[in-house]
Amino acid sequence: LQQGHGQRQIPPPPKPVPLRVTIIDQGDEGHRSRKIDGLGLDFGKQGMRIQTGTIETGKLHIIRDHTVAFKNKLEVEVDLPNATIRFTGFAAWYRPEGEGLFWVVGLYIRDMGAADRQAYDEYLKMLTRNAESVSAPA
């Protein structure tokens, strides 16, 4: 998840995956943002890299401040080809891209239910299998 570090273990999806993020105030769980649309660009066991046009709405910022103790919680829904999964997590980092037209955000998965985790893990395996079949010699 660290920005620009490590080697990719799971290939990116063939096309970005639609998702929605809700920011929940770490200090007041009743204070929630509207749903923010985004796209999943890369997926891993512990998190994902997403693209969104919004990192702040309703006086809530995707990262409350840059200390681990004060990360806002994020509720995330991801429309995988095999299922729509839900999890809670937090933004580990973000940066503007496309000349400031959108943001790329590193999301860390904190809590995911068993059924969602199973569907997510199946999707990760599918991405790996697809990449192996494409790169295999004919």
C-alpha positions, -999 to 999 in steps of 0.1 A, spaced: 0 0 0 29 23 4 30 48 -24 53 37 -51 69 9 -30 71 -28 -35 63 -51 -63 29 -57 -77 17 -92 -66 -18 -90 -81 -23 -76 -116 -47 -47 -121 -82 -55 -134 -88 -53 -171 -109 -21 -166 -114 0 -134 -141 -13 -110 -169 10 -98 -171 17 -61 -186 41 -35 -170 55 -4 -187 71 26 -165 91 50 -174 86 87 -161 112 112 -137 94 136 -149 116 164 -186 113 157 -199 83 138 -232 100 132 -214 126 110 -212 109 76 -206 122 41 -227 115 10 -216 85 -11 -186 94 -32 -182 76 -65 -148 61 -74 -130 35 -94 -108 6 -81 -75 6 -100 -54 -20 -81 -64 -46 -56 -45 -64 -29 -51 -86 1 -49 -57 26 -61 -28 5 -66 -11 -29 -57 19 -49 -87 39 -61 -94 70 -81 -120 96 -71 -129 131 -79 -136 140 -43 -116 136 -11 -136 161 10 -173 167 13 -197 179 41 -167 192 61 -153 156 62 -119 149 47 -109 114 36 -80 116 60 -88 135 92 -52 143 98 -20 125 90 -15 107 122 -27 71 125 -47 79 156 -70 103 137 -80 86 105 -116 89 95 -133 56 89 -145 48 54 -173 25 44 -166 11 10 -188 -7 -15 -171 -23 -45 -190 -37 -75 -168 -67 -83 -179 -88 -114 -189 -117 -91 -205 -96 -62 -208 -63 -45 -187 -64 -14 -186 -40 16 -158 -32 41 -146 -6 64 -112 9 62 -92 41 61 -71 61 36 -34 55 40 -24 82 15 -37 102 -14 -23 124 -42 -37 145 -70 -34 133 -106 -45 143 -140 -35 179 -134 -56 180 -103 -88 167 -119 -89 136 -97 -73 119 -67 -56 86 -63 -61 71 -28 -45 41 -11 -72 24 10 -65 0 38 -91 -27 46 -98 -28 83 -129 -49 86 -146 -71 60 -173 -97 67 -166 -134 59 -189 -136 28 -174 -104 14 -139 -116 21 -146 -148 3 -159 -130 -28 -130 -105 -26 -104 -133 -24 -120 -151 -53 -118 -119 -74 -80 -116 -65 -75 -152 -76 -93 -145 -108 -71 -115 -116 -40 -136 -109 -52 -165 -131 -62 -141 -159 -27 -126 -159 -10 -160 -159 -31 -172 -188 -23 -140 -208 15 -142 -201 18 -180 -206 37 -190 -238 15 -203 -266 
